[in-house]
Amino acid sequence: MDLDNLSLKELKELQSKVAKAIANFEDRRKREALTALEEKARELGFSFAELTGLAPARKRASPAAKYANPANPSETWSGRGRKPRWFSDAMAAGKSVEELSV
């Protein structure tokens, strides 16, 4: 391929295609290596996740509600993160934290 006879646009297109081909090649090699490692682990009686410590992460349970909106008890807050507007409004209206507790 004679690169000297290509226009700038053609060279940039070629560069883009080469970059994609390199990325695809690397991805393909990684998948092949991972498959080979998984097969070897299976032959030895393990899962790949067991050997690498990459077991699926456990989901955390949602924190329990500590406060409820007196006007709408379905609106709750765990006390974590930003205070909901209804909580701030109730506090400004003179309600106590104990009155809003669940």
LOTITI-669902 format. One line per field, with one value per residue: residue number from 1; residue in one letter; x, y, z of N, C-alpha, C, O, CB in turn. Coordinates in pm, 1 decimal. Glycine has a CB too. Example, Ala and Ser with C-alpha at 12.3 -4.5 7.8 and 13.67 -1.06 7.14 Angstrom:
% LOTITI-669902
n	(1 / 2);
res	(A / S);
neast	(1319.0 / 1285.0);
nnorth	(-569.0 / -225.0);
nup	(780.0 / 708.0);
caeast	(1230.0 / 1367.0);
canorth	(-450.0 / -106.0);
caup	(780.0 / 714.0);
ceast	(1320.0 / 1290.0);
cnorth	(-330.0 / 3.0);
cup	(780.0 / 787.0);
oeast	(1423.6 / 1340.9);
onorth	(-331.9 / 113.8);
oup	(846.5 / 803.9);
cbeast	(1130.8 / 1408.4);
cbnorth	(-447.3 / -59.8);
cbup	(904.6 / 572.5);
% end
This chain:
% LOTITI-669902
n	(1 / 2 / 3 / 4 / 5 / 6 / 7 / 8 / 9 / 10 / 11 / 12 / 13 / 14 / 15 / 16 / 17 / 18 / 19 / 20 / 21 / 22 / 23 / 24 / 25 / 26 / 27 / 28 / 29 / 30 / 31 / 32 / 33 / 34 / 35 / 36 / 37 / 38 / 39 / 40 / 41 / 42 / 43 / 44 / 45 / 46 / 47 / 48 / 49 / 50 / 51 / 52 / 53 / 54 / 55 / 56 / 57 / 58 / 59 / 60 / 61 / 62 / 63 / 64 / 65 / 66 / 67 / 68 / 69 / 70 / 71 / 72 / 73 / 74 / 75 / 76 / 77 / 78 / 79 / 80 / 81 / 82 / 83 / 84 / 85 / 86 / 87 / 88 / 89 / 90 / 91 / 92 / 93 / 94 / 95 / 96 / 97 / 98 / 99 / 100 / 101 / 102);
res	(M / D / L / D / N / L / S / L / K / E / L / K / E / L / Q / S / K / V / A / K / A / I / A / N / F / E / D / R / R / K / R / E / A / L / T / A / L / E / E / K / A / R / E / L / G / F / S / F / A / E / L / T / G / L / A / P / A / R / K / R / A / S / P / A / A / K / Y / A / N / P / A / N / P / S / E / T / W / S / G / R / G / R / K / P / R / W / F / S / D / A / M / A / A / G / K / S / V / E / E / L / S / V);
neast	(85.2 / 66.0 / 125.1 / 188.3 / 41.5 / -213.6 / -494.2 / -542.4 / -784.4 / -831.3 / -610.5 / -671.8 / -906.8 / -801.4 / -632.8 / -823.8 / -952.1 / -740.9 / -695.2 / -936.9 / -916.0 / -696.2 / -794.6 / -1006.1 / -859.0 / -710.8 / -920.9 / -1030.7 / -815.2 / -800.9 / -1049.7 / -1011.1 / -799.8 / -922.0 / -1123.4 / -965.3 / -845.7 / -1071.4 / -1155.9 / -936.8 / -950.0 / -1194.8 / -1127.4 / -966.7 / -1147.2 / -1259.6 / -1424.0 / -1362.9 / -1414.2 / -1398.6 / -1124.6 / -1009.0 / -1126.4 / -1331.4 / -1603.7 / -1957.1 / -2076.6 / -2241.0 / -2569.9 / -2655.9 / -2881.1 / -3158.5 / -3149.5 / -3331.4 / -3632.7 / -3636.5 / -3773.4 / -4089.7 / -4310.3 / -4547.3 / -4773.9 / -4795.4 / -4756.9 / -4634.9 / -4410.3 / -4085.9 / -3775.6 / -3441.9 / -3259.5 / -3015.7 / -2799.7 / -2908.1 / -3143.4 / -3491.1 / -3726.2 / -3976.4 / -3908.3 / -3735.5 / -3915.3 / -4107.9 / -3953.2 / -3894.0 / -4147.0 / -4180.2 / -4193.6 / -4071.0 / -3783.1 / -3845.4 / -4121.5 / -4136.6 / -4028.1 / -4039.1);
nnorth	(-116.4 / 210.8 / 476.5 / 739.1 / 835.2 / 871.8 / 1070.5 / 1315.6 / 1266.2 / 998.0 / 881.1 / 930.0 / 779.7 / 527.4 / 514.2 / 513.0 / 269.2 / 93.6 / 135.4 / 36.2 / -229.1 / -313.2 / -287.5 / -473.6 / -707.3 / -726.1 / -754.3 / -996.2 / -1171.7 / -1152.8 / -1263.1 / -1524.0 / -1605.9 / -1589.9 / -1782.0 / -2011.4 / -2017.6 / -2050.5 / -2304.2 / -2460.6 / -2423.0 / -2548.2 / -2810.4 / -2870.4 / -2875.6 / -2641.9 / -2320.4 / -2038.2 / -1798.5 / -1870.3 / -1916.8 / -1671.8 / -1496.8 / -1347.5 / -1364.6 / -1317.8 / -1002.6 / -935.8 / -812.1 / -519.2 / -473.5 / -252.6 / 33.3 / 47.6 / 233.0 / 527.9 / 756.8 / 909.3 / 1080.2 / 1287.7 / 1381.9 / 1215.1 / 901.7 / 707.6 / 816.4 / 789.4 / 807.3 / 707.9 / 832.2 / 861.6 / 1024.4 / 1305.6 / 1522.0 / 1478.4 / 1699.9 / 1714.8 / 1643.4 / 1850.2 / 2062.8 / 1991.7 / 2004.0 / 2276.1 / 2369.8 / 2323.8 / 2064.2 / 1782.0 / 1561.3 / 1319.2 / 1308.7 / 1257.4 / 1011.9 / 665.0);
nup	(0.0 / -94.4 / 86.4 / 40.3 / -171.9 / -81.7 / 25.6 / 290.5 / 418.4 / 347.7 / 472.1 / 740.9 / 765.9 / 724.3 / 945.4 / 1149.7 / 1096.2 / 1142.8 / 1417.0 / 1522.1 / 1438.7 / 1585.4 / 1847.3 / 1837.5 / 1791.4 / 2031.5 / 2216.7 / 2129.5 / 2177.3 / 2457.0 / 2530.0 / 2435.7 / 2601.3 / 2852.5 / 2823.9 / 2797.4 / 3050.3 / 3213.1 / 3130.0 / 3212.7 / 3491.1 / 3539.2 / 3470.4 / 3684.9 / 3885.9 / 3986.7 / 3985.6 / 3777.5 / 3902.9 / 4172.3 / 4201.3 / 4144.8 / 4314.3 / 4228.1 / 4278.0 / 4238.1 / 4342.6 / 4648.8 / 4691.5 / 4862.2 / 5129.1 / 5136.6 / 5345.9 / 5653.7 / 5699.4 / 5891.2 / 5936.7 / 5869.1 / 5650.3 / 5790.3 / 5656.9 / 5439.4 / 5481.9 / 5320.0 / 5216.4 / 5302.4 / 5492.9 / 5539.6 / 5696.0 / 5595.3 / 5364.1 / 5161.1 / 5313.4 / 5276.3 / 5120.0 / 5248.4 / 5508.9 / 5591.9 / 5567.6 / 5760.8 / 5992.4 / 5992.9 / 6038.4 / 6300.1 / 6394.8 / 6577.9 / 6571.0 / 6685.7 / 6649.5 / 6380.4 / 6354.5 / 6270.3);
caeast	(0.0 / 147.2 / 62.9 / 219.4 / -57.9 / -344.7 / -529.1 / -549.5 / -908.7 / -809.1 / -516.8 / -743.0 / -995.7 / -714.5 / -590.1 / -939.5 / -971.1 / -630.6 / -720.4 / -1045.3 / -864.9 / -609.9 / -881.7 / -1075.8 / -760.1 / -681.9 / -1040.1 / -1041.3 / -710.7 / -840.1 / -1158.1 / -951.8 / -723.2 / -1018.2 / -1186.4 / -867.3 / -831.0 / -1193.9 / -1152.5 / -835.5 / -1004.9 / -1298.4 / -1056.9 / -913.1 / -1258.7 / -1292.6 / -1472.3 / -1266.6 / -1446.7 / -1345.1 / -979.4 / -966.7 / -1194.3 / -1423.8 / -1740.2 / -2052.7 / -2094.1 / -2371.9 / -2645.0 / -2683.9 / -3022.1 / -3191.6 / -3157.4 / -3468.2 / -3682.9 / -3637.0 / -3863.9 / -4199.8 / -4379.4 / -4677.9 / -4880.2 / -4801.8 / -4671.1 / -4563.9 / -4281.0 / -3999.6 / -3634.0 / -3360.5 / -3168.7 / -2889.8 / -2803.2 / -2971.6 / -3275.4 / -3598.8 / -3790.4 / -4083.5 / -3845.0 / -3690.9 / -4035.0 / -4168.7 / -3865.8 / -3913.6 / -4281.1 / -4177.7 / -4202.0 / -3946.2 / -3735.1 / -3920.9 / -4254.3 / -4124.1 / -3973.3 / -4130.3);
canorth	(0.0 / 332.5 / 578.2 / 873.1 / 876.8 / 884.5 / 1203.0 / 1322.7 / 1199.2 / 854.3 / 840.7 / 929.5 / 663.3 / 410.9 / 517.3 / 471.4 / 125.6 / 23.3 / 142.8 / -57.9 / -364.7 / -343.0 / -307.4 / -601.4 / -813.0 / -737.8 / -809.3 / -1137.1 / -1244.2 / -1157.9 / -1361.4 / -1656.7 / -1636.6 / -1611.6 / -1911.4 / -2115.6 / -2022.3 / -2108.0 / -2448.1 / -2521.3 / -2422.9 / -2652.5 / -2939.5 / -2889.7 / -2883.9 / -2511.0 / -2219.8 / -1930.4 / -1699.0 / -1918.3 / -1903.7 / -1532.0 / -1414.0 / -1260.1 / -1413.0 / -1207.6 / -918.3 / -946.4 / -687.6 / -467.8 / -449.2 / -112.0 / 64.9 / 59.0 / 369.6 / 578.5 / 870.7 / 907.1 / 1207.0 / 1281.1 / 1408.2 / 1101.8 / 800.9 / 624.5 / 880.7 / 761.1 / 841.2 / 622.7 / 914.5 / 867.0 / 1107.2 / 1436.5 / 1523.8 / 1507.9 / 1831.0 / 1705.5 / 1638.2 / 1986.2 / 2146.1 / 1955.7 / 2057.4 / 2421.2 / 2395.0 / 2302.2 / 1922.7 / 1727.7 / 1440.2 / 1207.7 / 1305.7 / 1205.5 / 875.5 / 555.7);
caup	(0.0 / -106.9 / 171.2 / -10.8 / -271.2 / -18.7 / 77.1 / 436.9 / 458.4 / 332.7 / 576.1 / 869.2 / 762.5 / 742.1 / 1085.5 / 1229.6 / 1074.3 / 1209.7 / 1561.2 / 1550.5 / 1419.3 / 1700.5 / 1963.9 / 1818.6 / 1808.6 / 2174.5 / 2281.6 / 2090.7 / 2250.2 / 2598.1 / 2541.9 / 2418.2 / 2722.4 / 2959.9 / 2799.3 / 2828.5 / 3195.9 / 3268.8 / 3101.8 / 3299.2 / 3626.5 / 3541.3 / 3471.2 / 3819.7 / 3979.3 / 4041.8 / 3891.0 / 3762.0 / 4005.7 / 4300.0 / 4203.0 / 4135.1 / 4413.3 / 4156.0 / 4294.2 / 4222.8 / 4461.1 / 4712.4 / 4695.0 / 4995.0 / 5156.7 / 5155.3 / 5488.3 / 5703.7 / 5713.9 / 6028.6 / 5944.8 / 5772.9 / 5628.9 / 5856.9 / 5559.9 / 5346.9 / 5544.6 / 5223.3 / 5193.6 / 5417.3 / 5479.4 / 5626.5 / 5774.2 / 5521.1 / 5244.0 / 5167.7 / 5377.9 / 5181.4 / 5140.4 / 5347.6 / 5640.3 / 5621.3 / 5587.1 / 5889.3 / 6096.6 / 5991.3 / 6090.6 / 6444.3 / 6432.4 / 6631.9 / 6506.0 / 6744.5 / 6587.2 / 6243.4 / 6360.5 / 6235.7);
ceast	(90.4 / 77.3 / 85.7 / 114.4 / -197.6 / -366.9 / -533.8 / -673.6 / -891.5 / -713.1 / -585.2 / -840.7 / -916.5 / -668.5 / -702.5 / -962.0 / -863.3 / -653.1 / -830.1 / -997.0 / -776.0 / -693.9 / -954.3 / -981.2 / -731.9 / -800.3 / -1054.2 / -938.0 / -745.1 / -950.0 / -1104.4 / -874.7 / -817.2 / -1086.8 / -1091.7 / -849.6 / -953.1 / -1197.0 / -1053.3 / -885.5 / -1110.7 / -1235.8 / -1005.5 / -1022.3 / -1296.4 / -1363.0 / -1367.2 / -1288.7 / -1392.2 / -1194.6 / -932.5 / -1029.1 / -1291.7 / -1566.7 / -1834.9 / -2071.1 / -2234.8 / -2439.3 / -2666.7 / -2833.6 / -3043.4 / -3198.8 / -3302.7 / -3506.1 / -3684.3 / -3739.6 / -3970.1 / -4263.5 / -4516.4 / -4794.6 / -4898.7 / -4707.7 / -4597.5 / -4428.1 / -4196.2 / -3856.5 / -3556.2 / -3270.3 / -3032.5 / -2906.3 / -2872.7 / -3110.4 / -3381.1 / -3665.2 / -3897.4 / -4026.5 / -3801.8 / -3809.5 / -4100.3 / -4085.1 / -3883.0 / -4048.9 / -4289.2 / -4191.6 / -4067.6 / -3909.0 / -3813.5 / -4059.5 / -4251.3 / -4071.9 / -4081.4 / -4155.3);
cnorth	(123.4 / 445.6 / 719.7 / 923.8 / 893.6 / 1026.9 / 1198.6 / 1249.7 / 1047.2 / 802.0 / 833.5 / 812.0 / 535.2 / 401.8 / 468.9 / 320.9 / 43.9 / 22.3 / 44.6 / -201.9 / -405.7 / -371.0 / -440.7 / -718.4 / -835.6 / -798.2 / -958.4 / -1221.0 / -1256.7 / -1260.9 / -1502.9 / -1698.8 / -1666.2 / -1746.8 / -2025.2 / -2129.0 / -2084.0 / -2258.8 / -2519.4 / -2528.0 / -2532.3 / -2791.0 / -2973.0 / -2890.1 / -2752.7 / -2426.6 / -2110.8 / -1824.5 / -1741.2 / -1893.4 / -1758.6 / -1443.4 / -1317.1 / -1311.1 / -1294.2 / -1131.6 / -934.8 / -810.3 / -646.9 / -446.9 / -299.3 / -83.5 / 82.9 / 205.7 / 408.0 / 688.8 / 859.8 / 1044.3 / 1198.7 / 1304.1 / 1291.9 / 993.3 / 708.9 / 685.6 / 861.7 / 802.9 / 759.2 / 704.0 / 925.8 / 957.7 / 1239.3 / 1425.6 / 1551.4 / 1641.2 / 1823.5 / 1703.7 / 1778.3 / 2078.0 / 2118.2 / 2010.3 / 2208.8 / 2459.1 / 2365.8 / 2158.1 / 1878.8 / 1599.9 / 1319.5 / 1195.3 / 1246.3 / 1062.0 / 772.6 / 471.5);
cup	(0.0 / -32.6 / 119.0 / -108.9 / -212.5 / 29.9 / 228.9 / 487.4 / 452.5 / 439.7 / 712.3 / 877.0 / 786.8 / 886.8 / 1176.8 / 1217.5 / 1145.1 / 1360.1 / 1601.4 / 1538.4 / 1536.6 / 1823.5 / 1954.7 / 1840.2 / 1956.1 / 2249.3 / 2253.9 / 2166.5 / 2398.4 / 2620.1 / 2529.4 / 2543.3 / 2838.7 / 2944.8 / 2835.2 / 2980.0 / 3263.1 / 3247.7 / 3193.9 / 3443.7 / 3640.4 / 3546.0 / 3611.5 / 3926.9 / 4045.8 / 3937.0 / 3885.6 / 3869.8 / 4141.9 / 4309.7 / 4204.5 / 4241.6 / 4349.6 / 4162.2 / 4282.6 / 4353.9 / 4517.2 / 4710.5 / 4838.7 / 5010.0 / 5173.8 / 5304.3 / 5530.1 / 5718.8 / 5861.2 / 6047.1 / 5836.5 / 5767.1 / 5696.3 / 5760.9 / 5463.0 / 5398.9 / 5446.6 / 5187.1 / 5318.5 / 5386.3 / 5580.0 / 5719.3 / 5709.2 / 5399.7 / 5269.3 / 5230.5 / 5272.1 / 5217.9 / 5248.8 / 5489.7 / 5682.4 / 5648.0 / 5722.0 / 6004.5 / 6106.4 / 6049.6 / 6240.3 / 6488.6 / 6489.6 / 6557.3 / 6557.5 / 6682.2 / 6446.5 / 6240.6 / 6329.2 / 6358.3);
oeast	(179.2 / -18.8 / 9.0 / 100.5 / -291.2 / -273.1 / -529.6 / -667.7 / -933.5 / -731.7 / -559.7 / -855.8 / -959.8 / -665.8 / -678.6 / -987.9 / -891.5 / -632.5 / -818.0 / -1033.7 / -780.6 / -668.1 / -963.2 / -1019.3 / -729.0 / -782.0 / -1085.6 / -970.1 / -720.5 / -945.5 / -1146.3 / -883.4 / -792.8 / -1106.0 / -1132.7 / -839.8 / -940.1 / -1236.3 / -1083.2 / -865.1 / -1115.6 / -1284.6 / -1001.6 / -992.6 / -1359.3 / -1361.8 / -1290.6 / -1192.8 / -1344.8 / -1144.2 / -827.2 / -989.4 / -1329.7 / -1641.4 / -1796.7 / -2080.0 / -2332.8 / -2374.4 / -2692.7 / -2902.8 / -2954.4 / -3248.4 / -3386.2 / -3421.7 / -3728.1 / -3787.5 / -3945.1 / -4269.6 / -4595.0 / -4903.3 / -5008.2 / -4589.9 / -4505.4 / -4341.0 / -4229.8 / -3820.6 / -3600.0 / -3211.1 / -2943.4 / -3014.0 / -2893.5 / -3184.9 / -3362.5 / -3659.4 / -3908.9 / -4089.1 / -3828.1 / -3805.7 / -4143.4 / -4140.2 / -3886.1 / -4064.5 / -4395.4 / -4200.6 / -3963.1 / -3991.8 / -3844.3 / -4109.7 / -4351.0 / -4071.8 / -4199.3 / -4229.7);
onorth	(137.3 / 503.6 / 810.4 / 1044.8 / 926.4 / 1095.7 / 1091.3 / 1179.2 / 976.5 / 692.1 / 741.6 / 751.3 / 446.7 / 293.0 / 392.5 / 253.3 / -62.3 / -80.4 / -23.2 / -287.0 / -520.3 / -466.8 / -513.3 / -818.4 / -949.7 / -883.9 / -1036.8 / -1329.7 / -1361.1 / -1337.4 / -1592.2 / -1813.8 / -1759.4 / -1818.0 / -2123.9 / -2240.3 / -2160.5 / -2333.3 / -2626.5 / -2628.8 / -2601.3 / -2879.2 / -3089.5 / -2903.4 / -2753.2 / -2456.9 / -2093.6 / -1767.5 / -1657.2 / -1853.5 / -1727.7 / -1328.0 / -1216.8 / -1302.2 / -1181.5 / -1191.0 / -946.1 / -706.9 / -730.2 / -407.9 / -228.3 / -166.0 / 127.8 / 290.7 / 330.2 / 712.4 / 808.5 / 1115.6 / 1110.2 / 1250.6 / 1273.0 / 992.8 / 638.3 / 616.8 / 911.0 / 830.1 / 742.6 / 648.5 / 992.3 / 965.8 / 1279.7 / 1331.3 / 1638.7 / 1686.7 / 1914.0 / 1756.6 / 1820.5 / 2160.6 / 2211.1 / 2057.8 / 2263.7 / 2568.3 / 2381.9 / 2131.4 / 1932.9 / 1538.8 / 1228.1 / 1084.5 / 1191.6 / 998.0 / 792.4 / 373.6);
oup	(84.1 / -83.1 / 151.1 / -126.7 / -285.5 / 69.9 / 289.0 / 588.1 / 544.1 / 492.0 / 790.1 / 983.1 / 860.5 / 944.4 / 1270.4 / 1317.1 / 1200.6 / 1424.8 / 1703.4 / 1619.4 / 1581.4 / 1896.3 / 2053.8 / 1901.0 / 2002.2 / 2335.7 / 2343.4 / 2214.6 / 2458.8 / 2716.4 / 2603.0 / 2586.2 / 2915.3 / 3043.4 / 2896.3 / 3031.6 / 3358.7 / 3337.5 / 3246.7 / 3511.3 / 3742.2 / 3616.8 / 3651.1 / 4045.6 / 4151.6 / 3817.7 / 3980.4 / 3921.8 / 4218.4 / 4414.7 / 4260.1 / 4257.7 / 4410.0 / 4064.8 / 4314.1 / 4461.4 / 4443.6 / 4725.8 / 4925.6 / 4916.0 / 5220.8 / 5381.1 / 5451.6 / 5747.2 / 5945.9 / 6158.1 / 5727.4 / 5867.2 / 5662.4 / 5782.5 / 5410.0 / 5363.4 / 5487.7 / 5134.0 / 5426.2 / 5271.7 / 5693.8 / 5811.8 / 5762.1 / 5340.8 / 5383.8 / 5203.5 / 5187.3 / 5332.1 / 5331.5 / 5581.5 / 5795.0 / 5739.1 / 5790.3 / 6103.8 / 6216.6 / 6104.3 / 6300.5 / 6608.4 / 6453.2 / 6489.8 / 6481.1 / 6664.0 / 6399.3 / 6135.4 / 6358.5 / 6351.9);
cbeast	(-97.3 / 170.2 / 116.1 / 355.4 / -62.8 / -358.5 / -664.9 / -550.9 / -1026.3 / -754.1 / -398.9 / -818.4 / -1070.2 / -592.6 / -546.2 / -1066.0 / -970.5 / -494.4 / -759.8 / -1163.5 / -786.7 / -512.9 / -983.6 / -1137.7 / -630.5 / -646.7 / -1165.4 / -1021.9 / -575.3 / -887.0 / -1265.7 / -858.6 / -629.0 / -1122.2 / -1230.1 / -731.5 / -807.1 / -1318.0 / -1115.3 / -703.1 / -1065.2 / -1389.8 / -939.4 / -811.8 / -1227.0 / -1166.3 / -1613.5 / -1277.1 / -1598.9 / -1374.9 / -920.8 / -1000.6 / -1093.7 / -1380.8 / -1758.5 / -2187.9 / -2066.9 / -2359.5 / -2779.3 / -2607.2 / -3068.9 / -3325.4 / -3076.1 / -3483.7 / -3824.7 / -3499.1 / -3786.4 / -4304.8 / -4393.4 / -4683.9 / -4850.1 / -4763.4 / -4753.4 / -4648.9 / -4297.6 / -4005.2 / -3609.2 / -3275.7 / -3154.5 / -2844.7 / -2872.2 / -2981.0 / -3281.8 / -3704.1 / -3852.6 / -4168.4 / -3723.9 / -3607.0 / -4136.4 / -4183.5 / -3717.9 / -3901.1 / -4383.8 / -4284.2 / -4241.8 / -3959.4 / -3583.3 / -3933.6 / -4312.3 / -4031.5 / -3912.2 / -4073.5);
cbnorth	(-0.6 / 370.5 / 567.2 / 872.8 / 776.5 / 785.8 / 1251.0 / 1470.0 / 1243.5 / 823.1 / 937.5 / 1062.5 / 655.5 / 418.2 / 659.8 / 547.7 / 94.1 / 89.3 / 286.4 / -33.8 / -374.6 / -226.6 / -192.5 / -609.1 / -778.6 / -600.5 / -735.3 / -1153.2 / -1173.7 / -1019.7 / -1336.5 / -1658.3 / -1519.9 / -1499.5 / -1923.1 / -2084.3 / -1882.3 / -2043.1 / -2473.2 / -2441.7 / -2284.8 / -2640.4 / -2937.3 / -2781.3 / -2982.4 / -2439.6 / -2162.2 / -1867.9 / -1678.3 / -2067.9 / -1974.0 / -1477.8 / -1338.0 / -1246.4 / -1486.6 / -1260.7 / -770.0 / -999.7 / -701.3 / -336.5 / -527.1 / -75.5 / 191.8 / -14.9 / 383.4 / 629.7 / 1003.5 / 799.6 / 1239.3 / 1383.2 / 1535.6 / 1144.8 / 717.6 / 605.9 / 1033.0 / 611.1 / 993.8 / 528.6 / 858.7 / 724.9 / 1033.7 / 1499.0 / 1631.0 / 1393.1 / 1881.8 / 1579.7 / 1541.9 / 2041.0 / 2121.8 / 1802.2 / 2021.3 / 2475.1 / 2310.5 / 2380.2 / 1833.8 / 1700.0 / 1421.4 / 1225.8 / 1446.1 / 1295.1 / 847.5 / 468.9);
cbup	(122.6 / -257.2 / 312.6 / -78.1 / -383.5 / 98.0 / 19.8 / 484.5 / 367.4 / 192.6 / 581.6 / 889.4 / 627.5 / 647.3 / 1125.8 / 1185.5 / 924.3 / 1176.2 / 1602.3 / 1455.9 / 1286.8 / 1728.0 / 1975.9 / 1678.2 / 1734.4 / 2233.6 / 2234.5 / 1937.6 / 2233.5 / 2646.2 / 2435.2 / 2295.4 / 2758.4 / 2962.0 / 2652.7 / 2761.1 / 3250.9 / 3205.3 / 2954.2 / 3291.8 / 3660.9 / 3418.3 / 3371.0 / 3850.7 / 4083.5 / 4092.3 / 3932.3 / 3621.5 / 4014.1 / 4317.5 / 4084.1 / 3999.5 / 4495.3 / 4011.5 / 4430.7 / 4173.8 / 4427.3 / 4857.5 / 4621.4 / 5020.9 / 5283.3 / 5085.0 / 5520.7 / 5838.4 / 5652.5 / 6066.7 / 5931.7 / 5810.2 / 5475.7 / 5968.6 / 5482.4 / 5200.1 / 5635.9 / 5096.9 / 5159.2 / 5454.7 / 5500.4 / 5542.3 / 5913.0 / 5477.6 / 5131.3 / 5027.6 / 5491.9 / 5180.1 / 5008.8 / 5322.9 / 5639.1 / 5505.8 / 5474.2 / 5901.9 / 6068.0 / 5848.7 / 6015.2 / 6506.2 / 6309.7 / 6784.1 / 6530.2 / 6896.1 / 6581.8 / 6161.9 / 6499.6 / 6120.8);
% end
